[in-house]
Amino acid sequence: MTTNEPSWKDIKPLISGWSDKQLVGLVQDLYRLSPENVAFLNARLLQHSAPKQTLTPYKKRIRAAVSPNDPWKQDVRLSEGRKAISEFRKANGNARDTLALMTYYVQCGNDHTLEFGDIDERFYDSMCSMVRQIKDRLLKEQDQKLADDILPLLEKEFERIDGQMGWGYPDEFGDHVDDLREVFKKET
């Protein structure tokens, strides 16, 4: 006998008749259940009143995953850093904040490799992929003010890594920055 896992379709009719008090109680219980739920609800509900604080738990997760304090005891977990960005995007969706986290991911990766030396191709592929995603998102948004906020951060990161790392990473990074400069009329 096979049983299907319960899904949202099973839950929705059960709570659709609940009172406001019951729903608030459920959200409160979920909030108290895990740090991930706290971060999600804060990012979703406090994005206008405390935008910087909503980024903090995600930045901590990215830093711990991409640039661990002791890489000899803890491996770099790029997928965990990306997962934090994805979860934030689902919770908040704000382009500026999402791009800030994506840029922070790259900064953490650069910090790690500058401190501990060249990593491997998989690491740099992930960094290049994130820079490309940042570029693609900025091109999609076509928001000059947003580009004016993010592009200087990317330029600073490029300056930090140019000539310092291998695997063609600085070259590809620089190409993405040049593409953005061309579109958003930024000159060096």
MDTraj code that builds the backbone (N, CA, C; nanometers):
import mdtraj as md
import numpy as np

residues = "MET THR THR ASN GLU PRO SER TRP LYS ASP ILE LYS PRO LEU ILE SER GLY TRP SER ASP LYS GLN LEU VAL GLY LEU VAL GLN ASP LEU TYR ARG LEU SER PRO GLU ASN VAL ALA PHE LEU ASN ALA ARG LEU LEU GLN HIS SER ALA PRO LYS GLN THR LEU THR PRO TYR LYS LYS ARG ILE ARG ALA ALA VAL SER PRO ASN ASP PRO TRP LYS GLN ASP VAL ARG LEU SER GLU GLY ARG LYS ALA ILE SER GLU PHE ARG LYS ALA ASN GLY ASN ALA ARG ASP THR LEU ALA LEU MET THR TYR TYR VAL GLN CYS GLY ASN ASP HIS THR LEU GLU PHE GLY ASP ILE ASP GLU ARG PHE TYR ASP SER MET CYS SER MET VAL ARG GLN ILE LYS ASP ARG LEU LEU LYS GLU GLN ASP GLN LYS LEU ALA ASP ASP ILE LEU PRO LEU LEU GLU LYS GLU PHE GLU ARG ILE ASP GLY GLN MET GLY TRP GLY TYR PRO ASP GLU PHE GLY ASP HIS VAL ASP ASP LEU ARG GLU VAL PHE LYS LYS GLU THR".split()
xyz = np.array([
    [0.0836, -0.1182, 0.0000],
    [0.0000, 0.0000, 0.0000],
    [0.0884, 0.1249, 0.0000],
    [0.0649, 0.2131, -0.0950],
    [0.1427, 0.3359, -0.1008],
    [0.0599, 0.4511, -0.0461],
    [0.1264, 0.5346, 0.0276],
    [0.0598, 0.6534, 0.0808],
    [0.1306, 0.7752, 0.0267],
    [0.0533, 0.8733, -0.0110],
    [0.1112, 0.9988, -0.0589],
    [0.1455, 1.0862, 0.0598],
    [0.2537, 1.1591, 0.0451],
    [0.2932, 1.2560, 0.1471],
    [0.1911, 1.3688, 0.1497],
    [0.1579, 1.4195, 0.2673],
    [0.0678, 1.5357, 0.2729],
    [0.1306, 1.6538, 0.1992],
    [0.0477, 1.7346, 0.1390],
    [0.0959, 1.8508, 0.0645],
    [0.0127, 1.9731, 0.1026],
    [0.0453, 2.0839, 0.0380],
    [-0.0284, 2.2078, 0.0621],
    [-0.1770, 2.1897, 0.0332],
    [-0.2089, 2.1079, -0.0653],
    [-0.3498, 2.0823, -0.0990],
    [-0.4257, 2.0220, 0.0180],
    [-0.3565, 1.9475, 0.1014],
    [-0.4201, 1.8882, 0.2197],
    [-0.4319, 1.9895, 0.3334],
    [-0.3342, 2.0773, 0.3443],
    [-0.3290, 2.1739, 0.4545],
    [-0.4209, 2.2930, 0.4318],
    [-0.4227, 2.3454, 0.3100],
    [-0.4969, 2.4688, 0.2807],
    [-0.6431, 2.4624, 0.3238],
    [-0.7179, 2.3563, 0.2914],
    [-0.8581, 2.3552, 0.3341],
    [-0.8738, 2.3490, 0.4864],
    [-0.7764, 2.2917, 0.5548],
    [-0.7852, 2.2821, 0.7001],
    [-0.7707, 2.4173, 0.7681],
    [-0.6843, 2.5035, 0.7127],
    [-0.6616, 2.6331, 0.7782],
    [-0.7421, 2.7471, 0.7178],
    [-0.8083, 2.7222, 0.6059],
    [-0.8799, 2.8314, 0.5384],
    [-0.9921, 2.8901, 0.6239],
    [-1.0447, 2.8154, 0.7159],
    [-1.1515, 2.8664, 0.8028],
    [-1.1030, 2.9142, 0.9378],
    [-0.9729, 2.9151, 0.9585],
    [-0.9188, 2.9560, 1.0876],
    [-0.9388, 3.1056, 1.1107],
    [-0.9470, 3.1414, 1.2361],
    [-0.9571, 3.2829, 1.2735],
    [-0.8196, 3.3490, 1.2612],
    [-0.8204, 3.4818, 1.2642],
    [-0.6941, 3.5565, 1.2616],
    [-0.6050, 3.5151, 1.3776],
    [-0.6636, 3.4958, 1.4943],
    [-0.5873, 3.4585, 1.6132],
    [-0.5202, 3.3225, 1.5940],
    [-0.5914, 3.2286, 1.5361],
    [-0.5341, 3.0963, 1.5113],
    [-0.4190, 3.1045, 1.4097],
    [-0.4377, 3.1835, 1.3048],
    [-0.3325, 3.1980, 1.2039],
    [-0.2090, 3.2668, 1.2617],
    [-0.2309, 3.3696, 1.3428],
    [-0.1183, 3.4376, 1.4067],
    [-0.0454, 3.3399, 1.4987],
    [-0.1185, 3.2574, 1.5707],
    [-0.0568, 3.1569, 1.6575],
    [0.0274, 3.0578, 1.5787],
    [-0.0224, 3.0155, 1.4628],
    [0.0530, 2.9239, 1.3777],
    [0.1820, 2.9890, 1.3284],
    [0.1729, 3.1130, 1.2815],
    [0.2920, 3.1840, 1.2327],
    [0.3915, 3.2024, 1.3475],
    [0.3409, 3.2326, 1.4670],
    [0.4288, 3.2474, 1.5829],
    [0.5011, 3.1156, 1.6142],
    [0.4294, 3.0061, 1.6084],
    [0.4916, 2.8753, 1.6317],
    [0.5980, 2.8462, 1.5264],
    [0.5691, 2.8771, 1.4013],
    [0.6668, 2.8564, 1.2944],
    [0.7890, 2.9463, 1.3145],
    [0.7655, 3.0696, 1.3576],
    [0.8739, 3.1648, 1.3826],
    [0.9689, 3.1106, 1.4888],
    [0.9131, 3.0512, 1.5915],
    [0.9934, 2.9993, 1.7027],
    [1.0602, 2.8653, 1.6698],
    [1.0177, 2.8007, 1.5648],
    [1.0632, 2.6656, 1.5332],
    [1.2090, 2.6572, 1.4879],
    [1.2534, 2.7540, 1.4061],
    [1.3898, 2.7435, 1.3542],
    [1.4448, 2.8798, 1.3150],
    [1.5770, 2.8927, 1.3168],
    [1.6391, 3.0180, 1.2725],
    [1.6082, 3.0482, 1.1259],
    [1.5936, 2.9448, 1.0437],
    [1.5607, 2.9659, 0.9030],
    [1.4230, 3.0306, 0.8883],
    [1.3269, 2.9868, 0.9706],
    [1.1939, 3.0470, 0.9665],
    [1.1983, 3.1927, 1.0131],
    [1.2777, 3.2196, 1.1169],
    [1.2933, 3.3571, 1.1655],
    [1.3474, 3.4449, 1.0527],
    [1.4535, 3.3983, 0.9863],
    [1.5145, 3.4756, 0.8782],
    [1.4154, 3.4970, 0.7645],
    [1.3415, 3.3924, 0.7283],
    [1.2436, 3.4024, 0.6200],
    [1.1356, 3.5046, 0.6530],
    [1.0759, 3.4927, 0.7699],
    [0.9670, 3.5844, 0.8058],
    [1.0178, 3.7276, 0.8227],
    [1.1358, 3.7443, 0.8798],
    [1.1921, 3.8790, 0.8902],
    [1.2162, 3.9388, 0.7521],
    [1.2738, 3.8586, 0.6620],
    [1.3007, 3.9080, 0.5268],
    [1.1712, 3.9424, 0.4544],
    [1.0692, 3.8619, 0.4733],
    [0.9413, 3.8846, 0.4062],
    [0.8667, 4.0040, 0.4651],
    [0.8634, 4.0134, 0.5974],
    [0.7743, 4.1092, 0.6623],
    [0.8420, 4.2386, 0.7073],
    [0.9723, 4.2370, 0.7247],
    [1.0417, 4.3565, 0.7743],
    [1.1309, 4.4218, 0.6693],
    [1.1124, 4.3852, 0.5434],
    [1.2026, 4.4351, 0.4401],
    [1.2010, 4.5871, 0.4259],
    [1.0926, 4.6507, 0.4625],
    [1.0866, 4.7971, 0.4504],
    [1.1275, 4.8674, 0.5791],
    [1.1019, 4.8053, 0.6934],
    [1.1335, 4.8715, 0.8198],
    [1.2746, 4.8409, 0.8695],
    [1.3312, 4.7273, 0.8309],
    [1.4657, 4.6907, 0.8755],
    [1.5396, 4.6150, 0.7652],
    [1.5598, 4.6793, 0.6489],
    [1.6167, 4.6061, 0.5355],
    [1.7564, 4.5495, 0.5601],
    [1.8431, 4.6237, 0.6259],
    [1.9793, 4.5748, 0.6488],
    [1.9801, 4.4548, 0.7434],
    [1.8953, 4.4598, 0.8464],
    [1.8900, 4.3501, 0.9426],
    [1.8345, 4.2226, 0.8799],
    [1.7500, 4.2362, 0.7781],
    [1.6966, 4.1168, 0.7144],
    [1.8036, 4.0430, 0.6349],
    [1.9093, 4.1127, 0.5938],
    [2.0191, 4.0501, 0.5197],
    [2.1178, 3.9767, 0.6107],
    [2.1276, 4.0187, 0.7354],
    [2.2307, 3.9694, 0.8261],
    [2.2355, 3.8170, 0.8392],
    [2.1235, 3.7484, 0.8670],
    [2.1361, 3.6024, 0.8818],
    [2.1785, 3.5326, 0.7530],
    [2.1385, 3.5863, 0.6397],
    [2.1775, 3.5277, 0.5119],
    [2.3263, 3.5522, 0.4853],
    [2.3746, 3.6712, 0.5204],
    [2.5170, 3.7005, 0.5046],
    [2.6008, 3.6093, 0.5939],
    [2.5548, 3.5846, 0.7148],
    [2.6283, 3.4946, 0.8040],
    [2.6369, 3.3544, 0.7446],
    [2.5272, 3.3081, 0.6872],
    [2.5270, 3.1751, 0.6253],
    [2.6207, 3.1708, 0.5044],
    [2.6190, 3.2767, 0.4241],
    [2.7066, 3.2820, 0.3067],
    [2.8528, 3.2824, 0.3513],
    [2.8860, 3.3663, 0.4461],
    [3.0242, 3.3750, 0.4949],
    [3.0706, 3.2391, 0.5478],
    [2.9895, 3.1743, 0.6305],
    [3.0274, 3.0445, 0.6887],
    [3.0445, 2.9373, 0.5819],
    [2.9658, 2.9456, 0.4763],
    [2.9707, 2.8433, 0.3717],
    [3.0835, 2.8673, 0.2722],
    [3.1025, 2.9912, 0.2313],
    [3.1954, 3.0229, 0.1223],
    [3.3351, 3.0562, 0.1737],
    [3.3438, 3.1102, 0.2923],
    [3.4736, 3.1482, 0.3484],
    [3.4787, 3.1108, 0.4962],
    [3.4837, 2.9799, 0.5244],
    [3.4851, 2.9371, 0.6646],
    [3.6087, 2.9881, 0.7382],
    [3.5917, 3.0117, 0.8679],
    [3.7022, 3.0624, 0.9496],
    [3.8216, 2.9688, 0.9507],
    [3.7964, 2.8406, 0.9549],
    [3.9050, 2.7431, 0.9586],
    [3.8824, 2.6392, 0.8485],
    [3.9335, 2.6656, 0.7280],
    [3.9084, 2.5744, 0.6162],
    [3.9739, 2.4379, 0.6342],
    [4.0625, 2.4259, 0.7323],
    [4.1264, 2.2969, 0.7566],
    [4.0301, 2.2060, 0.8331],
    [3.9333, 2.2652, 0.9020],
    [3.8351, 2.1868, 0.9772],
    [3.6991, 2.1832, 0.9081],
    [3.6730, 2.2797, 0.8245],
    [3.5418, 2.2899, 0.7599],
    [3.5611, 2.3170, 0.6117],
    [3.4956, 2.2370, 0.5296],
    [3.5042, 2.2549, 0.3852],
    [3.4229, 2.3744, 0.3387],
    [3.4653, 2.4302, 0.2268],
    [3.3858, 2.5314, 0.1584],
    [3.2609, 2.4608, 0.1045],
    [3.1453, 2.5209, 0.1268],
    [3.0180, 2.4619, 0.0829],
    [2.9447, 2.5634, -0.0044],
    [2.9882, 2.5735, -0.1286],
    [2.9341, 2.6730, -0.2208],
    [2.7831, 2.6585, -0.2368],
    [2.7338, 2.5359, -0.2405],
    [2.5899, 2.5153, -0.2585],
    [2.5110, 2.5715, -0.1412],
    [2.5681, 2.5688, -0.0219],
    [2.5003, 2.6263, 0.0954],
    [2.4929, 2.7786, 0.0841],
    [2.5979, 2.8393, 0.0321],
    [2.5954, 2.9845, 0.0110],
    [2.4911, 3.0232, -0.0919],
    [2.4834, 2.9455, -0.1988],
    [2.3834, 2.9710, -0.3029],
    [2.2423, 2.9471, -0.2501],
    [2.2287, 2.8467, -0.1651],
    [2.0982, 2.8157, -0.1068],
    [2.0484, 2.9328, -0.0214],
    [2.1383, 2.9957, 0.0524],
    [2.1001, 3.1117, 0.1336],
    [2.0456, 3.2240, 0.0448],
    [2.1108, 3.2473, -0.0680],
    [2.0645, 3.3504, -0.1617],
    [1.9282, 3.3131, -0.2178],
    [1.9115, 3.1893, -0.2551],
    [1.7842, 3.1417, -0.3099],
    [1.6711, 3.1551, -0.2083],
    [1.6991, 3.1191, -0.0840],
    [1.5974, 3.1307, 0.0203],
    [1.5603, 3.2761, 0.0452],
    [1.6593, 3.3640, 0.0430],
    [1.6288, 3.5061, 0.0596],
    [1.5420, 3.5557, -0.0547],
    [1.5772, 3.5161, -0.1765],
    [1.5017, 3.5597, -0.2941],
    [1.3549, 3.5163, -0.2818],
    [1.3318, 3.3956, -0.2330],
    [1.1945, 3.3462, -0.2148],
    [1.1217, 3.4233, -0.1049],
    [1.1942, 3.4620, -0.0031],
    [1.1331, 3.5323, 0.1094],
    [1.1059, 3.6783, 0.0775],
    [1.1969, 3.7422, 0.0065],
    [1.1934, 3.8864, -0.0097],
    [1.1718, 3.9292, -0.1539],
    [1.2530, 3.8800, -0.2446],
    [1.2381, 3.9112, -0.3860],
    [1.2900, 4.0461, -0.4298],
    [1.3365, 4.1277, -0.3373],
    [1.3859, 4.2603, -0.3703],
    [1.5154, 4.2481, -0.4508],
    [1.5180, 4.3064, -0.5693],
    [1.6334, 4.2939, -0.6589],
    [1.7603, 4.3508, -0.5962],
    [1.7514, 4.4670, -0.5340],
    [1.8687, 4.5314, -0.4750],
    [1.9292, 4.4434, -0.3653],
    [1.8452, 4.3920, -0.2770],
    [1.8948, 4.3090, -0.1673],
    [1.9481, 4.1753, -0.2183],
    [1.8819, 4.1189, -0.3169],
    [1.9289, 3.9929, -0.3745],
    [2.0646, 4.0131, -0.4408],
    [2.0794, 4.1202, -0.5159],
    [2.2085, 4.1505, -0.5789],
    [2.3158, 4.1782, -0.4739],
    [2.2774, 4.2416, -0.3640],
    [2.3734, 4.2657, -0.2561],
    [2.4243, 4.1329, -0.1999],
    [2.3357, 4.0361, -0.1821],
    [2.3784, 3.9050, -0.1319],
    [2.4630, 3.8302, -0.2351],
    [2.4257, 3.8412, -0.3598],
    [2.5043, 3.7756, -0.4654],
    [2.6456, 3.8338, -0.4705],
    [2.6552, 3.9641, -0.4584],
    [2.7854, 4.0302, -0.4576],
    [2.8646, 3.9909, -0.3329],
    [2.7956, 3.9786, -0.2213],
    [2.8603, 3.9368, -0.0973],
    [2.9171, 3.7950, -0.1105],
    [2.8459, 3.7075, -0.1791],
    [2.8932, 3.5718, -0.2058],
    [3.0289, 3.5775, -0.2779],
    [3.0365, 3.6621, -0.3801],
    [3.1608, 3.6772, -0.4566],
    [3.2704, 3.7364, -0.3678],
    [3.2361, 3.8366, -0.2880],
    [3.3343, 3.8963, -0.1974],
    [3.3898, 3.7919, -0.1003],
    [3.3017, 3.7096, -0.0461],
    [3.3456, 3.6046, 0.0473],
    [3.4366, 3.5048, -0.0225],
    [3.4007, 3.4669, -0.1437],
    [3.4857, 3.3757, -0.2198],
    [3.6225, 3.4359, -0.2467],
    [3.6238, 3.5628, -0.2817],
    [3.7512, 3.6308, -0.3061],
    [3.8328, 3.6410, -0.1774],
    [3.7667, 3.6731, -0.0665],
    [3.8365, 3.6784, 0.0623],
    [3.9036, 3.5443, 0.0915],
    [3.8279, 3.4375, 0.0693],
    [3.8782, 3.3043, 0.1014],
    [4.0012, 3.2680, 0.0181],
    [3.9922, 3.2891, -0.1105],
    [4.1048, 3.2497, -0.1950],
    [4.2246, 3.3430, -0.1778],
    [4.2014, 3.4709, -0.1491],
    [4.3136, 3.5613, -0.1244],
    [4.3860, 3.5255, 0.0061],
    [4.3111, 3.4753, 0.1029],
    [4.3723, 3.4383, 0.2300],
    [4.4388, 3.3006, 0.2268],
    [4.3742, 3.2047, 0.1598],
    [4.4218, 3.0668, 0.1676],
    [4.4823, 3.0142, 0.0383],
    [4.4866, 3.0949, -0.0659],
    [4.5488, 3.0539, -0.1908],
    [4.4491, 2.9979, -0.2904],
    [4.5004, 2.9716, -0.4101],
    [4.4161, 2.9193, -0.5180],
    [4.3390, 2.7962, -0.4721],
    [4.2155, 2.7891, -0.5146],
    [4.1301, 2.6770, -0.4763],
    [4.1309, 2.5784, -0.5930],
    [4.0167, 2.5573, -0.6551],
    [4.0095, 2.4639, -0.7671],
    [3.9126, 2.5171, -0.8712],
    [3.9048, 2.4472, -0.9826],
    [3.8214, 2.4917, -1.0944],
    [3.6745, 2.5043, -1.0556],
    [3.6232, 2.4104, -0.9779],
    [3.4828, 2.4132, -0.9355],
    [3.4524, 2.5421, -0.8582],
    [3.5437, 2.5807, -0.7720],
    [3.5281, 2.7024, -0.6929],
    [3.5174, 2.8245, -0.7842],
    [3.6117, 2.8367, -0.8771],
    [3.6126, 2.9535, -0.9653],
    [3.4965, 2.9510, -1.0637],
    [3.4547, 2.8319, -1.1049],
    [3.3356, 2.8228, -1.1899],
    [3.2140, 2.8789, -1.1173],
    [3.2041, 2.8484, -0.9883],
    [3.0921, 2.8993, -0.9099],
    [3.0989, 3.0510, -0.8955],
    [3.2192, 3.1028, -0.8731],
    [3.2347, 3.2482, -0.8613],
    [3.1995, 3.3159, -0.9940],
    [3.2504, 3.2618, -1.1053],
    [3.2194, 3.3184, -1.2378],
    [3.0707, 3.3115, -1.2668],
    [3.0099, 3.2017, -1.2310],
    [2.8666, 3.1852, -1.2519],
    [2.7878, 3.2906, -1.1743],
    [2.8307, 3.3186, -1.0516],
    [2.7599, 3.4183, -0.9714],
    [2.7785, 3.5577, -1.0309],
    [2.8993, 3.5887, -1.0760],
    [2.9227, 3.7201, -1.1383],
    [2.8371, 3.7323, -1.2649],
    [2.8289, 3.6255, -1.3434],
    [2.7447, 3.6276, -1.4631],
    [2.5972, 3.6480, -1.4255],
    [2.5525, 3.5843, -1.3198],
    [2.4137, 3.6022, -1.2755],
    [2.3876, 3.7457, -1.2301],
    [2.4853, 3.8050, -1.1634],
    [2.4719, 3.9454, -1.1229],
    [2.4586, 4.0325, -1.2470],
    [2.5469, 4.0098, -1.3432],
    [2.5428, 4.0862, -1.4682],
    [2.4076, 4.0678, -1.5371],
    [2.3631, 3.9443, -1.5501],
    [2.2362, 3.9159, -1.6169],
    [2.1200, 3.9833, -1.5464],
    [2.1222, 3.9824, -1.4135],
    [2.0137, 4.0449, -1.3373],
    [2.0147, 4.1964, -1.3564],
    [2.1327, 4.2562, -1.3547],
    [2.1419, 4.4010, -1.3775],
    [2.0952, 4.4373, -1.5183],
    [2.1319, 4.3569, -1.6156],
    [2.0886, 4.3827, -1.7530],
    [1.9375, 4.3668, -1.7660],
    [1.8826, 4.2710, -1.6968],
    [1.7373, 4.2500, -1.6994],
    [1.6644, 4.3665, -1.6331],
    [1.7152, 4.4117, -1.5217],
    [1.6504, 4.5204, -1.4468],
    [1.6587, 4.6537, -1.5214],
    [1.7704, 4.6769, -1.5922],
    [1.7918, 4.8032, -1.6633],
    [1.7645, 4.9241, -1.5728],
    [1.8175, 4.9186, -1.4543],
    [1.7984, 5.0224, -1.3529],
    [1.9342, 5.0880, -1.3270],
    [1.9506, 5.2099, -1.3762],
    [2.0781, 5.2800, -1.3650],
    [2.1200, 5.2968, -1.2196],
    [2.0262, 5.3335, -1.1329],
    [2.0605, 5.3539, -0.9918],
    [2.1088, 5.2228, -0.9286],
    [2.0429, 5.1141, -0.9610],
    [2.0842, 4.9837, -0.9100],
    [2.2242, 4.9485, -0.9618],
    [2.2469, 4.9719, -1.0892],
    [2.3795, 4.9473, -1.1471],
    [2.4840, 5.0378, -1.0823],
    [2.4469, 5.1622, -1.0528],
    [2.5393, 5.2551, -0.9879],
    [2.5774, 5.2078, -0.8473],
    [2.4889, 5.1316, -0.7837],
    [2.5179, 5.0773, -0.6510],
    [2.6048, 4.9513, -0.6580],
    [2.5774, 4.8645, -0.7536],
    [2.6417, 4.7336, -0.7592],
    [2.7726, 4.7358, -0.8383],
    [2.7758, 4.8069, -0.9480],
    [2.8946, 4.8059, -1.0340],
    [3.0225, 4.8486, -0.9612],
    [3.0211, 4.9521, -0.8783],
    [3.1453, 4.9860, -0.8060],
    [3.1937, 4.8729, -0.7143],
    [3.1010, 4.7984, -0.6577],
    [3.1402, 4.6847, -0.5741],
    [3.2090, 4.5776, -0.6579],
    [3.1552, 4.5524, -0.7763],
    [3.2172, 4.4549, -0.8662],
    [3.3535, 4.5036, -0.9141],
    [3.3625, 4.6325, -0.9455],
    [3.4910, 4.6883, -0.9884],
    [3.5957, 4.6743, -0.8781],
    [3.5561, 4.7004, -0.7555],
    [3.6476, 4.6870, -0.6416],
    [3.6936, 4.5422, -0.6273],
    [3.6015, 4.4490, -0.6420],
    [3.6380, 4.3074, -0.6326],
    [3.7327, 4.2684, -0.7449],
    [3.7058, 4.3179, -0.8645],
    [3.7950, 4.2864, -0.9756],
    [3.9359, 4.3384, -0.9477],
    [3.9474, 4.4596, -0.8957],
    [4.0780, 4.5166, -0.8636],
    [4.1508, 4.4312, -0.7592],
    [4.0752, 4.3759, -0.6639],
    [4.1373, 4.2929, -0.5592],
    [4.1946, 4.1625, -0.6147],
    [4.1284, 4.1064, -0.7161],
    [4.1695, 3.9734, -0.7628],
    [4.2549, 3.9758, -0.8887],
    [4.2550, 4.0865, -0.9613],
    [4.3272, 4.0920, -1.0887],
    [4.4745, 4.0598, -1.0663],
    [4.5200, 3.9561, -1.1324],
    [4.6581, 3.9128, -1.1203],
    [4.6884, 3.8310, -0.9962],
    [4.5877, 3.8061, -0.9128],
    [4.6085, 3.7348, -0.7866],
    [4.5613, 3.5896, -0.7901],
    [4.4812, 3.5536, -0.8898],
    [4.4190, 3.4220, -0.8917],
    [4.4329, 3.3582, -1.0283],
    [4.4139, 3.2271, -1.0292],
    [4.4267, 3.1517, -1.1524],
    [4.2940, 3.1072, -1.2099],
    [4.3030, 3.0046, -1.2928],
    [4.1876, 2.9394, -1.3543],
    [4.1090, 3.0326, -1.4467],
    [4.1658, 3.1436, -1.4891],
    [4.0973, 3.2356, -1.5794],
    [3.9875, 3.3165, -1.5132],
    [3.9768, 3.3029, -1.3826],
    [3.8702, 3.3712, -1.3088],
    [3.8761, 3.5229, -1.3238],
    [3.9912, 3.5871, -1.3003],
    [3.9937, 3.7329, -1.3154],
    [3.9583, 3.7783, -1.4573],
    [3.9996, 3.7014, -1.5572],
    [3.9686, 3.7392, -1.6952],
    [3.8179, 3.7390, -1.7200],
    [3.7520, 3.6320, -1.6788],
    [3.6075, 3.6246, -1.6984],
    [3.5352, 3.7292, -1.6145],
    [3.5793, 3.7485, -1.4918],
    [3.5211, 3.8497, -1.4041],
    [3.5312, 3.9862, -1.4717],
    [3.6508, 4.0177, -1.5212],
    [3.6730, 4.1467, -1.5873],
    [3.5865, 4.1641, -1.7106],
    [3.5664, 4.0568, -1.7867],
    [3.4790, 4.0651, -1.9048],
    [3.3368, 4.1022, -1.8655],
    [3.2861, 4.0432, -1.7567],
    [3.1504, 4.0753, -1.7114],
    [3.1406, 4.2215, -1.6650],
    [3.2421, 4.2674, -1.5950],
    [3.2441, 4.4066, -1.5494],
    [3.2488, 4.5006, -1.6702],
    [3.3304, 4.4671, -1.7696],
    [3.3378, 4.5494, -1.8909],
    [3.2029, 4.5545, -1.9631],
    [3.1345, 4.4405, -1.9699],
    [3.0012, 4.4375, -2.0322],
    [2.9061, 4.5321, -1.9603],
    [2.9114, 4.5318, -1.8290],
    [2.8237, 4.6201, -1.7510],
    [2.8617, 4.7663, -1.7695],
    [2.9907, 4.7947, -1.7718],
    [3.0352, 4.9329, -1.7951],
    [2.9844, 4.9836, -1.9292],
    [2.9915, 4.8983, -2.0294],
    [2.9480, 4.9367, -2.1629],
    [2.7991, 4.9723, -2.1632],
    [2.7188, 4.8918, -2.1001],
    [2.5738, 4.9141, -2.0979],
    [2.5368, 5.0329, -2.0113],
    [2.6014, 5.0434, -1.8959],
    [2.5646, 5.1486, -1.8022],
    [2.6583, 5.2677, -1.8077],
    [2.7382, 5.2761, -1.9167],
    [2.8227, 5.3929, -1.9446],
    [2.9196, 5.4250, -1.8313],
    [2.9763, 5.3234, -1.7705],
    [3.0737, 5.3454, -1.6634],
    [3.2124, 5.3350, -1.7261],
    [3.2938, 5.4334, -1.7015],
    [3.4307, 5.4323, -1.7505],
    [3.5266, 5.4199, -1.6349],
    [3.6391, 5.3558, -1.6617],
    [3.7394, 5.3406, -1.5554],
    [3.8308, 5.4606, -1.5501],
])
top = md.Topology()
chain = top.add_chain()
for i, resn in enumerate(residues, 1):
    res = top.add_residue(resn, chain, resSeq=i)
    for name in ("N", "CA", "C"):
        top.add_atom(name, md.element.get_by_symbol(name[0]), res)
traj = md.Trajectory(xyz[None], top)
